[in-house]
Amino acid sequence: MTEVTTKDRITAAASWLLTEKGAEGVSMRRVAAAVGITPMAIYQYFPDRDALLHEVADAAFAELMARWAAEPRSTAADARLREMLVDHVDFALAQPRLYTYMFTERRDQARQFPADFKARRSPTFTLLADAIADGVEQQIFRDDDIWESSLMIAAFLHGLIQLYHGDRIAMSANDFRALCLSLGERMIDELRR
């Protein structure tokens, strides 16, 4: 069993604050209070708040990818896209503040389209692009630009979730989930041959 370090405790406290209060709720003072250290002690591990939040985001992406990788996946690309859509919406509904920070808030270290995405630096976007590429290979989807098709689906989904999180879509979580799946099916149909 590995020992929990002070850095681990700092990262866990920042993650908890981010999940509970959003990025604006994460301060060095609050993190230090949660860990039981002085705010200055955090700077031994992280040069600033942005570096700490970047570490939290990277850890959250790694955890999300591990969770998604543990699920059995369909080999048919269209079915896999549906499964990924469900996973993504479920994550956004279960962890709204963390989701917002990870996927839609401005972050200096966030990966950017097209260069970072085409270089496969975005783990979630790469999964999406791979599923669409498999669909082209399986002759389910048209042979269009994989990266633009992936961006179309990602933008659609992130936009819907932002509208829901901003109370612009007045539905229960279950109804919103069903709406995402219904509209997601239309997006998948747009990729077909």
N, CA and C atoms as a LAMMPS dump frame, in Angstrom:
ITEM: TIMESTEP
0
ITEM: NUMBER OF ATOMS
579
ITEM: BOX BOUNDS ff ff ff
-5.0000000000000000e+02 5.0000000000000000e+02
-5.0000000000000000e+02 5.0000000000000000e+02
-5.0000000000000000e+02 5.0000000000000000e+02
ITEM: ATOMS id mol type element x y z
1 1 1 N 0.835 -1.165 0
2 1 2 C 0 0 0
3 1 3 C 0.894 1.246 0
4 2 1 N 0.57 2.209 -0.865
5 2 2 C 1.403 3.405 -0.948
6 2 3 C 1.003 4.42 0.111
7 3 1 N 1.992 5.147 0.573
8 3 2 C 1.777 6.155 1.601
9 3 3 C 1.121 7.385 0.97
10 4 1 N 0.164 7.971 1.666
11 4 2 C -0.472 9.199 1.204
12 4 3 C 0.422 10.362 1.598
13 5 1 N 0.906 11.078 0.604
14 5 2 C 1.823 12.186 0.847
15 5 3 C 1.041 13.48 1.093
16 6 1 N 1.749 14.486 1.544
17 6 2 C 1.135 15.809 1.723
18 6 3 C 0.633 16.329 0.383
19 7 1 N 1.403 16.109 -0.661
20 7 2 C 0.973 16.54 -2.004
21 7 3 C -0.335 15.853 -2.382
22 8 1 N -0.447 14.564 -2.095
23 8 2 C -1.697 13.832 -2.364
24 8 3 C -2.866 14.445 -1.595
25 9 1 N -2.626 14.778 -0.338
26 9 2 C -3.676 15.359 0.494
27 9 3 C -4.087 16.736 -0.019
28 10 1 N -3.117 17.51 -0.491
29 10 2 C -3.409 18.828 -1.058
30 10 3 C -4.259 18.675 -2.316
31 11 1 N -3.857 17.764 -3.172
32 11 2 C -4.594 17.536 -4.419
33 11 3 C -6.006 17.033 -4.122
34 12 1 N -6.146 16.132 -3.169
35 12 2 C -7.476 15.609 -2.81
36 12 3 C -8.359 16.71 -2.247
37 13 1 N -7.8 17.573 -1.42
38 13 2 C -8.588 18.672 -0.85
39 13 3 C -9.027 19.646 -1.939
40 14 1 N -8.128 19.97 -2.853
41 14 2 C -8.475 20.866 -3.961
42 14 3 C -9.538 20.235 -4.847
43 15 1 N -9.426 18.932 -5.075
44 15 2 C -10.424 18.219 -5.881
45 15 3 C -11.793 18.257 -5.212
46 16 1 N -11.81 18.034 -3.902
47 16 2 C -13.072 18.071 -3.165
48 16 3 C -13.69 19.466 -3.241
49 17 1 N -12.891 20.495 -3.029
50 17 2 C -13.4 21.87 -3.102
51 17 3 C -13.925 22.191 -4.5
52 18 1 N -13.2 21.758 -5.515
53 18 2 C -13.631 21.991 -6.895
54 18 3 C -14.96 21.3 -7.167
55 19 1 N -15.097 20.07 -6.698
56 19 2 C -16.33 19.315 -6.899
57 19 3 C -17.501 19.937 -6.147
58 20 1 N -17.241 20.447 -4.956
59 20 2 C -18.314 20.997 -4.119
60 20 3 C -18.637 22.456 -4.418
61 21 1 N -17.624 23.253 -4.745
62 21 2 C -17.821 24.699 -4.835
63 21 3 C -17.481 25.291 -6.195
64 22 1 N -16.909 24.497 -7.096
65 22 2 C -16.465 25.026 -8.377
66 22 3 C -15.077 25.623 -8.255
67 23 1 N -14.503 26.016 -9.388
68 23 2 C -13.134 26.532 -9.407
69 23 3 C -12.983 27.778 -8.536
70 24 1 N -14.016 28.615 -8.521
71 24 2 C -13.928 29.845 -7.719
72 24 3 C -13.866 29.546 -6.222
73 25 1 N -14.258 28.357 -5.821
74 25 2 C -14.228 27.96 -4.414
75 25 3 C -12.902 27.371 -3.961
76 26 1 N -11.957 27.251 -4.894
77 26 2 C -10.648 26.68 -4.56
78 26 3 C -9.658 27.821 -4.339
79 27 1 N -9.22 27.975 -3.112
80 27 2 C -8.165 28.943 -2.797
81 27 3 C -7.096 28.211 -2.006
82 28 1 N -5.906 28.757 -2.005
83 28 2 C -4.816 28.136 -1.251
84 28 3 C -5.162 28.106 0.235
85 29 1 N -5.833 29.134 0.705
86 29 2 C -6.209 29.198 2.117
87 29 3 C -7.198 28.088 2.464
88 30 1 N -8.205 27.874 1.6
89 30 2 C -9.202 26.822 1.861
90 30 3 C -8.584 25.431 1.778
91 31 1 N -7.733 25.243 0.793
92 31 2 C -7.064 23.939 0.643
93 31 3 C -6.206 23.663 1.877
94 32 1 N -5.447 24.66 2.288
95 32 2 C -4.582 24.488 3.461
96 32 3 C -5.397 24.153 4.701
97 33 1 N -6.522 24.838 4.888
98 33 2 C -7.368 24.566 6.053
99 33 3 C -7.886 23.132 6.016
100 34 1 N -8.254 22.659 4.832
101 34 2 C -8.772 21.295 4.707
102 34 3 C -7.691 20.254 4.998
103 35 1 N -6.458 20.565 4.654
104 35 2 C -5.345 19.625 4.854
105 35 3 C -4.744 19.745 6.253
106 36 1 N -4.889 20.919 6.863
107 36 2 C -4.302 21.14 8.18
108 36 3 C -2.868 21.631 8.11
109 37 1 N -2.56 22.414 7.075
110 37 2 C -1.231 22.997 6.914
111 37 3 C -1.401 24.495 6.678
112 38 1 N -0.302 25.201 6.606
113 38 2 C -0.381 26.633 6.307
114 38 3 C -0.507 26.82 4.792
115 39 1 N -1.123 27.911 4.353
116 39 2 C -1.208 28.159 2.906
117 39 3 C 0.173 28.196 2.239
118 40 1 N 1.161 28.738 2.916
119 40 2 C 2.505 28.812 2.329
120 40 3 C 3.103 27.43 2.095
121 41 1 N 2.711 26.444 2.886
122 41 2 C 3.251 25.09 2.715
123 41 3 C 2.86 24.496 1.363
124 42 1 N 1.737 24.911 0.828
125 42 2 C 1.281 24.388 -0.476
126 42 3 C 2.283 24.741 -1.567
127 43 1 N 2.918 25.905 -1.44
128 43 2 C 3.841 26.371 -2.48
129 43 3 C 5.101 25.512 -2.567
130 44 1 N 5.332 24.631 -1.615
131 44 2 C 6.43 23.674 -1.73
132 44 3 C 6.125 22.635 -2.803
133 45 1 N 4.829 22.463 -3.096
134 45 2 C 4.392 21.425 -4.03
135 45 3 C 3.833 21.999 -5.332
136 46 1 N 3.248 23.167 -5.258
137 46 2 C 2.621 23.797 -6.417
138 46 3 C 3.007 25.272 -6.456
139 47 1 N 3.493 25.755 -7.596
140 47 2 C 3.93 27.144 -7.652
141 47 3 C 2.796 28.165 -7.516
142 48 1 N 1.585 27.738 -7.886
143 48 2 C 0.445 28.648 -7.773
144 48 3 C -0.862 27.852 -7.863
145 49 1 N -1.962 28.549 -7.692
146 49 2 C -3.293 27.929 -7.712
147 49 3 C -3.582 27.259 -9.053
148 50 1 N -3.177 27.909 -10.152
149 50 2 C -3.424 27.333 -11.476
150 50 3 C -2.726 25.983 -11.642
151 51 1 N -1.5 25.877 -11.148
152 51 2 C -0.78 24.598 -11.235
153 51 3 C -1.487 23.526 -10.414
154 52 1 N -2.002 23.907 -9.257
155 52 2 C -2.756 22.96 -8.43
156 52 3 C -4.024 22.506 -9.151
157 53 1 N -4.77 23.451 -9.709
158 53 2 C -5.994 23.094 -10.43
159 53 3 C -5.686 22.271 -11.681
160 54 1 N -4.574 22.55 -12.329
161 54 2 C -4.167 21.755 -13.491
162 54 3 C -3.915 20.304 -13.077
163 55 1 N -3.256 20.125 -11.949
164 55 2 C -3.005 18.771 -11.424
165 55 3 C -4.326 18.054 -11.119
166 56 1 N -5.266 18.795 -10.54
167 56 2 C -6.59 18.221 -10.228
168 56 3 C -7.3 17.811 -11.523
169 57 1 N -7.265 18.682 -12.526
170 57 2 C -7.917 18.366 -13.801
171 57 3 C -7.281 17.144 -14.457
172 58 1 N -5.95 17.086 -14.48
173 58 2 C -5.272 15.929 -15.077
174 58 3 C -5.634 14.639 -14.349
175 59 1 N -5.677 14.705 -13.022
176 59 2 C -6.053 13.514 -12.241
177 59 3 C -7.5 13.121 -12.524
178 60 1 N -8.372 14.107 -12.674
179 60 2 C -9.782 13.812 -12.97
180 60 3 C -9.925 13.19 -14.356
181 61 1 N -9.183 13.699 -15.341
182 61 2 C -9.216 13.096 -16.675
183 61 3 C -8.707 11.658 -16.625
184 62 1 N -7.635 11.418 -15.885
185 62 2 C -7.089 10.062 -15.766
186 62 3 C -8.098 9.125 -15.106
187 63 1 N -8.763 9.61 -14.054
188 63 2 C -9.765 8.79 -13.375
189 63 3 C -10.958 8.505 -14.286
190 64 1 N -11.389 9.521 -15.014
191 64 2 C -12.509 9.351 -15.944
192 64 3 C -12.151 8.345 -17.036
193 65 1 N -10.946 8.457 -17.578
194 65 2 C -10.519 7.524 -18.625
195 65 3 C -10.408 6.105 -18.082
196 66 1 N -9.916 5.947 -16.878
197 66 2 C -9.803 4.612 -16.278
198 66 3 C -11.189 4.004 -16.087
199 67 1 N -12.135 4.83 -15.636
200 67 2 C -13.5 4.346 -15.443
201 67 3 C -14.118 3.938 -16.777
202 68 1 N -13.928 4.77 -17.805
203 68 2 C -14.475 4.45 -19.121
204 68 3 C -13.807 3.222 -19.717
205 69 1 N -12.496 3.084 -19.512
206 69 2 C -11.768 1.939 -20.065
207 69 3 C -12.183 0.634 -19.391
208 70 1 N -12.648 0.711 -18.147
209 70 2 C -13.045 -0.492 -17.416
210 70 3 C -14.379 -1.049 -17.911
211 71 1 N -15.159 -0.223 -18.593
212 71 2 C -16.459 -0.666 -19.1
213 71 3 C -16.283 -1.461 -20.394
214 72 1 N -17.017 -2.564 -20.548
215 72 2 C -16.963 -3.273 -21.835
216 72 3 C -17.574 -2.39 -22.923
217 73 1 N -16.974 -2.364 -24.089
218 73 2 C -17.413 -1.508 -25.191
219 73 3 C -17.823 -2.337 -26.397
220 74 1 N -18.793 -1.828 -27.107
221 74 2 C -19.221 -2.45 -28.352
222 74 3 C -18.132 -2.301 -29.396
223 75 1 N -18.092 -3.24 -30.314
224 75 2 C -17.135 -3.119 -31.408
225 75 3 C -17.714 -2.28 -32.539
226 76 1 N -19.027 -2.265 -32.694
227 76 2 C -19.659 -1.426 -33.72
228 76 3 C -19.522 0.037 -33.293
229 77 1 N -19 0.849 -34.193
230 77 2 C -18.677 2.238 -33.846
231 77 3 C -19.894 3.049 -33.434
232 78 1 N -21.028 2.861 -34.082
233 78 2 C -22.209 3.654 -33.718
234 78 3 C -22.707 3.289 -32.318
235 79 1 N -22.67 2.025 -31.977
236 79 2 C -23.057 1.599 -30.627
237 79 3 C -22.064 2.133 -29.599
238 80 1 N -20.779 2.13 -29.937
239 80 2 C -19.767 2.644 -29.016
240 80 3 C -19.969 4.145 -28.781
241 81 1 N -20.315 4.892 -29.829
242 81 2 C -20.584 6.319 -29.654
243 81 3 C -21.763 6.543 -28.704
244 82 1 N -22.81 5.716 -28.831
245 82 2 C -23.948 5.826 -27.906
246 82 3 C -23.503 5.577 -26.47
247 83 1 N -22.697 4.539 -26.257
248 83 2 C -22.201 4.221 -24.912
249 83 3 C -21.366 5.369 -24.351
250 84 1 N -20.518 5.944 -25.178
251 84 2 C -19.692 7.06 -24.745
252 84 3 C -20.55 8.28 -24.416
253 85 1 N -21.579 8.499 -25.188
254 85 2 C -22.507 9.6 -24.935
255 85 3 C -23.165 9.435 -23.572
256 86 1 N -23.649 8.235 -23.292
257 86 2 C -24.271 7.951 -21.994
258 86 3 C -23.281 8.199 -20.863
259 87 1 N -22.063 7.674 -20.989
260 87 2 C -21.038 7.855 -19.957
261 87 3 C -20.753 9.339 -19.721
262 88 1 N -20.64 10.076 -20.796
263 88 2 C -20.303 11.492 -20.694
264 88 3 C -21.419 12.279 -20.008
265 89 1 N -22.639 12.054 -20.418
266 89 2 C -23.778 12.75 -19.808
267 89 3 C -23.902 12.362 -18.341
268 90 1 N -23.753 11.098 -18.034
269 90 2 C -23.836 10.656 -16.64
270 90 3 C -22.765 11.325 -15.781
271 91 1 N -21.555 11.443 -16.304
272 91 2 C -20.488 12.124 -15.569
273 91 3 C -20.853 13.594 -15.351
274 92 1 N -21.337 14.25 -16.391
275 92 2 C -21.701 15.675 -16.285
276 92 3 C -22.816 15.903 -15.276
277 93 1 N -23.762 14.984 -15.212
278 93 2 C -24.865 15.12 -14.263
279 93 3 C -24.418 14.813 -12.833
280 94 1 N -23.52 13.862 -12.681
281 94 2 C -23.07 13.466 -11.339
282 94 3 C -22.051 14.449 -10.754
283 95 1 N -21.236 15.073 -11.597
284 95 2 C -20.152 15.958 -11.137
285 95 3 C -20.198 17.283 -11.908
286 96 1 N -21.252 18.068 -11.777
287 96 2 C -21.404 19.252 -12.637
288 96 3 C -20.274 20.271 -12.528
289 97 1 N -19.791 20.543 -11.337
290 97 2 C -18.731 21.559 -11.193
291 97 3 C -17.397 21.053 -11.74
292 98 1 N -17.086 19.806 -11.457
293 98 2 C -15.86 19.221 -11.983
294 98 3 C -15.932 19.139 -13.51
295 99 1 N -17.063 18.701 -14.028
296 99 2 C -17.264 18.634 -15.483
297 99 3 C -17.024 20.008 -16.115
298 100 1 N -17.649 21.038 -15.547
299 100 2 C -17.525 22.382 -16.101
300 100 3 C -16.064 22.817 -16.127
301 101 1 N -15.359 22.588 -15.031
302 101 2 C -13.948 22.98 -14.993
303 101 3 C -13.136 22.203 -16.028
304 102 1 N -13.366 20.919 -16.116
305 102 2 C -12.592 20.079 -17.023
306 102 3 C -12.842 20.401 -18.492
307 103 1 N -14.109 20.629 -18.841
308 103 2 C -14.452 20.676 -20.262
309 103 3 C -14.817 22.053 -20.819
310 104 1 N -15.268 22.98 -19.991
311 104 2 C -15.765 24.213 -20.603
312 104 3 C -15.196 25.506 -20.028
313 105 1 N -14.612 25.484 -18.844
314 105 2 C -14.033 26.717 -18.313
315 105 3 C -12.686 26.984 -18.96
316 106 1 N -12.358 28.249 -19.054
317 106 2 C -11.065 28.636 -19.604
318 106 3 C -9.961 28.224 -18.635
319 107 1 N -8.976 27.514 -19.173
320 107 2 C -7.796 27.114 -18.406
321 107 3 C -6.588 27.302 -19.312
322 108 1 N -5.541 27.917 -18.795
323 108 2 C -4.361 28.173 -19.624
324 108 3 C -3.728 26.894 -20.163
325 109 1 N -3.772 25.822 -19.38
326 109 2 C -3.129 24.576 -19.813
327 109 3 C -4.071 23.645 -20.576
328 110 1 N -5.292 24.08 -20.825
329 110 2 C -6.256 23.202 -21.507
330 110 3 C -5.794 22.906 -22.935
331 111 1 N -6.078 21.711 -23.369
332 111 2 C -5.729 21.308 -24.726
333 111 3 C -6.624 22.054 -25.709
334 112 1 N -6.084 22.347 -26.893
335 112 2 C -6.819 23.151 -27.855
336 112 3 C -6.941 22.447 -29.199
337 113 1 N -8.074 22.688 -29.832
338 113 2 C -8.309 22.217 -31.199
339 113 3 C -7.687 23.233 -32.152
340 114 1 N -7.027 22.803 -33.203
341 114 2 C -6.869 21.44 -33.695
342 114 3 C -5.558 20.759 -33.272
343 115 1 N -4.527 21.542 -32.971
344 115 2 C -3.193 20.952 -32.808
345 115 3 C -3.122 19.891 -31.72
346 116 1 N -3.555 20.217 -30.499
347 116 2 C -3.459 19.251 -29.401
348 116 3 C -4.332 18.025 -29.644
349 117 1 N -5.485 18.252 -30.231
350 117 2 C -6.412 17.143 -30.458
351 117 3 C -5.869 16.196 -31.528
352 118 1 N -5.381 16.757 -32.624
353 118 2 C -4.819 15.919 -33.691
354 118 3 C -3.551 15.202 -33.242
355 119 1 N -2.848 15.784 -32.286
356 119 2 C -1.651 15.135 -31.726
357 119 3 C -2.026 14.113 -30.653
358 120 1 N -3.331 13.919 -30.455
359 120 2 C -3.882 12.909 -29.546
360 120 3 C -3.517 13.207 -28.088
361 121 1 N -3.47 14.484 -27.728
362 121 2 C -3.151 14.879 -26.355
363 121 3 C -4.387 14.948 -25.466
364 122 1 N -5.569 14.901 -26.063
365 122 2 C -6.802 14.934 -25.279
366 122 3 C -7.349 13.515 -25.175
367 123 1 N -7.291 12.919 -23.98
368 123 2 C -7.709 11.515 -23.872
369 123 3 C -9.17 11.284 -24.243
370 124 1 N -10.064 12.166 -23.82
371 124 2 C -11.484 11.948 -24.125
372 124 3 C -11.778 12.201 -25.596
373 125 1 N -11.194 13.244 -26.157
374 125 2 C -11.425 13.551 -27.568
375 125 3 C -10.836 12.46 -28.456
376 126 1 N -9.704 11.901 -28.057
377 126 2 C -9.084 10.827 -28.82
378 126 3 C -9.994 9.601 -28.879
379 127 1 N -10.649 9.283 -27.755
380 127 2 C -11.606 8.166 -27.769
381 127 3 C -12.722 8.411 -28.781
382 128 1 N -13.219 9.626 -28.806
383 128 2 C -14.279 9.987 -29.744
384 128 3 C -13.788 9.868 -31.184
385 129 1 N -12.622 10.431 -31.465
386 129 2 C -12.066 10.369 -32.817
387 129 3 C -11.807 8.922 -33.243
388 130 1 N -11.321 8.102 -32.326
389 130 2 C -11.072 6.693 -32.65
390 130 3 C -12.365 5.957 -32.98
391 131 1 N -13.432 6.253 -32.241
392 131 2 C -14.718 5.613 -32.519
393 131 3 C -15.234 6.024 -33.899
394 132 1 N -15.084 7.29 -34.244
395 132 2 C -15.53 7.747 -35.561
396 132 3 C -14.654 7.143 -36.66
397 133 1 N -13.356 7.073 -36.439
398 133 2 C -12.459 6.45 -37.416
399 133 3 C -12.818 4.976 -37.611
400 134 1 N -13.145 4.301 -36.521
401 134 2 C -13.579 2.901 -36.64
402 134 3 C -14.862 2.807 -37.448
403 135 1 N -15.762 3.768 -37.267
404 135 2 C -17.006 3.779 -38.035
405 135 3 C -16.768 3.962 -39.521
406 136 1 N -15.776 4.771 -39.872
407 136 2 C -15.413 4.936 -41.282
408 136 3 C -14.851 3.613 -41.804
409 137 1 N -13.962 2.999 -41.03
410 137 2 C -13.358 1.724 -41.433
411 137 3 C -14.41 0.623 -41.554
412 138 1 N -15.408 0.64 -40.653
413 138 2 C -16.485 -0.356 -40.689
414 138 3 C -17.535 -0.034 -41.752
415 139 1 N -17.34 1.065 -42.453
416 139 2 C -18.251 1.545 -43.498
417 139 3 C -19.643 1.875 -42.952
418 140 1 N -19.676 2.314 -41.701
419 140 2 C -20.912 2.792 -41.079
420 140 3 C -21.031 4.296 -41.297
421 141 1 N -19.884 5.008 -41.181
422 141 2 C -19.858 6.462 -41.302
423 141 3 C -19.184 6.896 -42.6
424 142 1 N -19.558 8.103 -43.046
425 142 2 C -18.925 8.703 -44.226
426 142 3 C -17.447 8.948 -43.929
427 143 1 N -16.662 8.968 -44.989
428 143 2 C -15.233 9.22 -44.855
429 143 3 C -14.98 10.728 -44.9
430 144 1 N -15.382 11.41 -43.812
431 144 2 C -15.167 12.849 -43.675
432 144 3 C -13.965 13.08 -42.77
433 145 1 N -13.633 14.337 -42.551
434 145 2 C -12.551 14.69 -41.638
435 145 3 C -12.908 14.203 -40.235
436 146 1 N -12.149 13.263 -39.723
437 146 2 C -12.404 12.641 -38.416
438 146 3 C -12.404 13.686 -37.307
439 147 1 N -11.452 14.61 -37.358
440 147 2 C -11.293 15.588 -36.277
441 147 3 C -12.44 16.586 -36.268
442 148 1 N -12.875 17.028 -37.446
443 148 2 C -14.016 17.945 -37.499
444 148 3 C -15.302 17.24 -37.084
445 149 1 N -15.469 16.002 -37.488
446 149 2 C -16.651 15.239 -37.066
447 149 3 C -16.658 15.06 -35.548
448 150 1 N -15.495 14.798 -34.981
449 150 2 C -15.389 14.645 -33.527
450 150 3 C -15.712 15.964 -32.826
451 151 1 N -15.207 17.068 -33.372
452 151 2 C -15.494 18.376 -32.786
453 151 3 C -16.978 18.695 -32.855
454 152 1 N -17.627 18.324 -33.947
455 152 2 C -19.065 18.56 -34.086
456 152 3 C -19.831 17.861 -32.957
457 153 1 N -19.494 16.619 -32.695
458 153 2 C -20.197 15.872 -31.648
459 153 3 C -19.843 16.417 -30.264
460 154 1 N -18.57 16.699 -30.023
461 154 2 C -18.152 17.23 -28.726
462 154 3 C -18.812 18.582 -28.457
463 155 1 N -18.82 19.459 -29.449
464 155 2 C -19.413 20.794 -29.27
465 155 3 C -20.914 20.686 -29.003
466 156 1 N -21.579 19.806 -29.726
467 156 2 C -23.006 19.584 -29.514
468 156 3 C -23.27 19.143 -28.066
469 157 1 N -22.514 18.174 -27.602
470 157 2 C -22.745 17.622 -26.274
471 157 3 C -22.378 18.618 -25.175
472 158 1 N -21.22 19.258 -25.313
473 158 2 C -20.818 20.254 -24.307
474 158 3 C -21.818 21.409 -24.271
475 159 1 N -22.31 21.822 -25.431
476 159 2 C -23.29 22.904 -25.477
477 159 3 C -24.58 22.543 -24.766
478 160 1 N -25.076 21.351 -25.025
479 160 2 C -26.295 20.897 -24.343
480 160 3 C -26.107 20.872 -22.827
481 161 1 N -24.984 20.334 -22.41
482 161 2 C -24.722 20.218 -20.97
483 161 3 C -24.578 21.599 -20.339
484 162 1 N -23.918 22.528 -21.03
485 162 2 C -23.808 23.885 -20.493
486 162 3 C -25.184 24.534 -20.362
487 163 1 N -26.032 24.333 -21.342
488 163 2 C -27.387 24.888 -21.267
489 163 3 C -28.126 24.298 -20.067
490 164 1 N -27.981 23.009 -19.86
491 164 2 C -28.66 22.363 -18.73
492 164 3 C -28.09 22.865 -17.4
493 165 1 N -26.777 22.911 -17.292
494 165 2 C -26.152 23.394 -16.051
495 165 3 C -26.48 24.861 -15.784
496 166 1 N -26.747 25.628 -16.836
497 166 2 C -27.108 27.035 -16.691
498 166 3 C -28.601 27.26 -16.519
499 167 1 N -29.347 26.177 -16.26
500 167 2 C -30.802 26.233 -16.079
501 167 3 C -31.538 26.792 -17.293
502 168 1 N -30.994 26.55 -18.493
503 168 2 C -31.669 26.973 -19.717
504 168 3 C -32.528 25.861 -20.302
505 169 1 N -32.357 24.665 -19.77
506 169 2 C -33.19 23.525 -20.162
507 169 3 C -33.902 23.064 -18.899
508 170 1 N -35.217 23.253 -18.879
509 170 2 C -36.014 22.969 -17.675
510 170 3 C -36.549 21.549 -17.726
511 171 1 N -35.728 20.612 -17.307
512 171 2 C -36.093 19.195 -17.296
513 171 3 C -35.456 18.535 -16.088
514 172 1 N -36.03 17.407 -15.692
515 172 2 C -35.368 16.596 -14.675
516 172 3 C -34.09 16.02 -15.279
517 173 1 N -33.197 15.532 -14.438
518 173 2 C -31.959 14.924 -14.921
519 173 3 C -32.26 13.743 -15.841
520 174 1 N -33.257 12.94 -15.483
521 174 2 C -33.598 11.784 -16.322
522 174 3 C -34.133 12.215 -17.683
523 175 1 N -34.968 13.248 -17.703
524 175 2 C -35.493 13.736 -18.982
525 175 3 C -34.388 14.361 -19.826
526 176 1 N -33.48 15.079 -19.17
527 176 2 C -32.361 15.672 -19.895
528 176 3 C -31.476 14.578 -20.48
529 177 1 N -31.222 13.556 -19.717
530 177 2 C -30.415 12.43 -20.202
531 177 3 C -31.067 11.821 -21.443
532 178 1 N -32.395 11.615 -21.394
533 178 2 C -33.121 11.062 -22.542
534 178 3 C -33.035 12.002 -23.747
535 179 1 N -33.116 13.308 -23.497
536 179 2 C -32.99 14.284 -24.585
537 179 3 C -31.609 14.191 -25.222
538 180 1 N -30.575 14.105 -24.408
539 180 2 C -29.208 13.983 -24.933
540 180 3 C -29.071 12.739 -25.801
541 181 1 N -29.646 11.641 -25.353
542 181 2 C -29.55 10.398 -26.128
543 181 3 C -30.308 10.513 -27.442
544 182 1 N -31.47 11.137 -27.395
545 182 2 C -32.265 11.317 -28.614
546 182 3 C -31.545 12.213 -29.618
547 183 1 N -31.069 13.357 -29.149
548 183 2 C -30.353 14.267 -30.039
549 183 3 C -29.004 13.683 -30.448
550 184 1 N -28.381 12.934 -29.559
551 184 2 C -27.126 12.265 -29.894
552 184 3 C -27.308 11.275 -31.032
553 185 1 N -28.437 10.602 -31.028
554 185 2 C -28.732 9.662 -32.12
555 185 3 C -28.811 10.398 -33.452
556 186 1 N -29.376 11.595 -33.426
557 186 2 C -29.425 12.403 -34.655
558 186 3 C -28.021 12.784 -35.109
559 187 1 N -27.156 13.111 -34.153
560 187 2 C -25.777 13.453 -34.51
561 187 3 C -25.058 12.242 -35.096
562 188 1 N -25.272 11.077 -34.52
563 188 2 C -24.657 9.861 -35.054
564 188 3 C -25.167 9.6 -36.467
565 189 1 N -26.472 9.833 -36.682
566 189 2 C -27.035 9.667 -38.032
567 189 3 C -26.368 10.598 -39.052
568 190 1 N -25.969 11.78 -38.595
569 190 2 C -25.289 12.735 -39.489
570 190 3 C -23.953 12.187 -40.009
571 191 1 N -23.382 11.261 -39.251
572 191 2 C -22.087 10.686 -39.658
573 191 3 C -22.239 9.534 -40.652
574 192 1 N -23.442 9.016 -40.759
575 192 2 C -23.635 7.814 -41.574
576 192 3 C -23.398 8.078 -43.051
577 193 1 N -23.1 6.992 -43.742
578 193 2 C -22.845 7.031 -45.195
579 193 3 C -24.071 7.429 -45.952
